[in-house]
Amino acid sequence: MFELARLVGTPPKEIILQTRAGHSIPNTQFCEPDANSRARYDMIRKPHSWIHRKPACGVYNCFGLVWANRRTAIYDEQSISQILNDDGYRKLRIDEQPLPGDIVIYLRYCDQVRDTYHVGLIVYLIEQRIGGKVPWVLSKWDGVSGEDIHEIRDVPPSLRDCTIEIWTDRP
C-alpha cells in the first residue's frame, strides 16, 4: 500500500520527525489535491453518515494526523512499529474500555507479515442500546482526502475486511 504513494509521484519534501526515544521517522509531505482527487474523496464519502470535519487537503496522511500533528505523511511499516514501541503504546486488553485519545489501527496480516492500512484517533464514545459504547474515530483516508469522524466500523470498502486493533498510550 505504501509503495503506491511513492510510485505516483509524492514530492520528496521531508520534515524532522522523531519518536519520543529520539529515533528519526522518514516522512514526506503531499501536494494539495487536484480537482480529480477532491471529486474522488466526495464519492468515497457519499454513501456514509460521517461527520465531515475538514475538506480535502494535502500535506499529511492518517499516520501524520495521529503522530505528526497534521504536518507530514508517514509510510514505512517499520516506522509505525517504531512509533508504537518508542512512544509507549500498548494494545488494549479485551477487558478495557477504549477512551478518547486512544488509536484505532486497521491492518491485515499476509503470511504473518503485518500491513497497517489505516490509523485513526478515537474522539468520543456513543452509548448503544445493546453492546455498550461504540468508539467514533477521526480519520484522514489518504494523503489528499479531508478529515471525517465515523463509527469505528463505518469505513471505506478497502478497509472493511481489515482487522481492527485499539492501542493506547495510557499506563
VMD Tcl script that draws the C-alpha trace (Angstrom):
set ca {
  {0.00 0.00 0.00}
  {2.73 2.48 0.93}
  {4.64 1.80 -2.29}
  {1.70 3.07 -4.38}
  {2.03 6.56 -2.92}
  {5.73 6.61 -3.75}
  {5.11 5.45 -7.33}
  {2.54 8.12 -8.14}
  {5.00 10.91 -7.55}
  {4.73 12.04 -3.95}
  {7.00 15.07 -3.56}
  {10.28 14.43 -1.70}
  {9.79 17.21 0.92}
  {10.51 15.88 4.43}
  {10.45 17.37 7.94}
  {12.37 16.36 11.05}
  {10.18 13.82 12.86}
  {11.27 11.65 15.77}
  {9.79 9.23 18.27}
  {9.88 10.03 21.99}
  {13.04 7.90 22.16}
  {14.71 10.09 19.52}
  {14.56 7.72 16.54}
  {14.08 9.54 13.23}
  {10.94 8.75 11.24}
  {11.11 9.02 7.42}
  {8.23 11.07 6.05}
  {7.08 13.17 3.12}
  {4.56 15.94 2.52}
  {1.80 15.65 -0.08}
  {0.88 18.32 -2.61}
  {-2.58 19.84 -2.35}
  {-5.22 17.68 -4.06}
  {-6.30 18.40 -7.62}
  {-9.94 18.52 -8.76}
  {-9.99 14.78 -9.55}
  {-8.71 13.88 -6.08}
  {-11.33 16.12 -4.47}
  {-14.08 14.51 -6.57}
  {-12.86 11.01 -5.65}
  {-12.95 11.93 -1.95}
  {-16.50 13.26 -2.33}
  {-17.54 9.95 -3.95}
  {-15.99 7.92 -1.12}
  {-17.88 10.00 1.46}
  {-21.25 9.91 -0.31}
  {-22.72 6.59 0.99}
  {-21.61 7.19 4.60}
  {-23.02 9.15 7.51}
  {-19.63 10.50 8.50}
  {-19.26 13.86 10.20}
  {-17.20 16.00 7.85}
  {-14.54 17.83 9.85}
  {-12.20 19.24 7.20}
  {-12.26 19.40 3.38}
  {-9.79 17.61 1.14}
  {-6.25 18.78 1.75}
  {-2.70 17.63 1.16}
  {0.45 17.55 3.31}
  {-0.38 14.63 5.68}
  {-1.97 11.17 5.73}
  {-3.71 9.27 8.56}
  {-0.40 8.43 10.24}
  {0.67 12.06 10.08}
  {-2.71 13.11 11.51}
  {-2.25 10.86 14.54}
  {1.52 11.05 15.14}
  {2.82 14.21 13.43}
  {0.13 16.79 14.22}
  {-1.02 17.10 10.58}
  {2.43 18.16 9.36}
  {3.55 15.24 7.16}
  {2.82 11.74 5.87}
  {4.38 8.54 7.24}
  {4.59 5.44 5.01}
  {7.02 2.94 6.41}
  {5.63 -0.07 8.32}
  {8.81 -0.26 10.41}
  {8.33 3.38 11.38}
  {4.81 2.67 12.59}
  {6.11 -0.15 14.78}
  {8.92 2.11 16.00}
  {6.43 4.84 16.98}
  {4.15 2.38 18.79}
  {7.12 0.98 20.72}
  {9.09 4.17 21.42}
  {6.05 6.27 22.31}
  {4.79 3.78 24.88}
  {1.71 2.41 23.13}
  {0.21 -0.92 24.07}
  {-2.65 -2.91 22.62}
  {-5.83 -2.53 24.66}
  {-6.73 -5.59 26.69}
  {-10.05 -7.26 25.89}
  {-11.48 -6.17 29.28}
  {-10.51 -2.49 28.80}
  {-12.84 0.20 27.50}
  {-11.32 2.47 24.83}
  {-11.21 6.16 25.66}
  {-10.88 9.35 23.62}
  {-7.23 9.76 22.66}
  {-6.69 6.04 22.07}
  {-5.94 4.99 18.49}
  {-7.56 2.51 16.13}
  {-5.34 0.57 13.76}
  {-6.82 -1.13 10.67}
  {-4.47 -3.85 9.42}
  {-4.07 -7.10 7.56}
  {-1.68 -9.98 8.00}
  {-0.29 -11.65 4.90}
  {1.94 -14.67 5.54}
  {2.31 -13.44 9.14}
  {3.57 -10.05 7.93}
  {1.74 -7.08 9.41}
  {0.48 -4.46 6.93}
  {-1.03 -1.36 8.53}
  {-3.61 0.20 6.21}
  {-5.01 2.99 8.36}
  {-4.90 4.60 11.78}
  {-7.46 6.90 13.38}
  {-7.92 8.71 16.68}
  {-10.85 7.91 18.98}
  {-12.61 11.21 19.67}
  {-15.67 10.04 21.61}
  {-17.80 7.04 22.57}
  {-21.54 6.72 21.96}
  {-23.67 4.52 24.21}
  {-25.62 1.90 22.27}
  {-28.85 0.28 23.45}
  {-27.19 -3.11 23.20}
  {-23.48 -3.77 23.31}
  {-22.05 -0.89 25.33}
  {-20.17 2.11 23.99}
  {-19.04 2.36 20.38}
  {-15.93 4.42 19.52}
  {-16.15 7.21 16.95}
  {-12.91 7.88 15.16}
  {-11.26 10.88 13.48}
  {-9.73 9.73 10.18}
  {-7.98 11.01 7.08}
  {-8.35 8.30 4.46}
  {-5.26 9.14 2.38}
  {-2.84 11.96 1.68}
  {-5.33 14.08 -0.27}
  {-8.66 13.42 1.44}
  {-10.23 15.52 4.16}
  {-10.94 14.56 7.75}
  {-14.06 12.69 8.84}
  {-15.44 11.41 12.13}
  {-17.03 7.98 11.79}
  {-18.19 4.97 13.77}
  {-15.28 2.54 14.16}
  {-16.63 0.04 11.57}
  {-18.12 2.57 9.12}
  {-15.13 2.75 6.79}
  {-14.47 2.78 3.03}
  {-14.77 -0.60 1.26}
  {-10.98 -1.00 1.10}
  {-10.85 -1.23 4.92}
  {-13.92 -3.35 5.63}
  {-12.06 -6.67 5.84}
  {-9.24 -5.30 7.98}
  {-8.51 -6.49 11.49}
  {-9.17 -3.69 13.99}
  {-6.86 -3.15 16.96}
  {-7.19 -0.45 19.60}
  {-3.99 0.87 21.13}
  {-3.40 3.30 23.99}
  {-0.54 5.25 25.49}
  {-2.20 5.07 28.93}
  {-0.30 3.10 31.60}
}
mol new
graphics top color blue
foreach p $ca { graphics top sphere $p radius 0.5 }
foreach p [lrange $ca 0 end-1] q [lrange $ca 1 end] { graphics top cylinder $p $q radius 0.2 }
display resetview
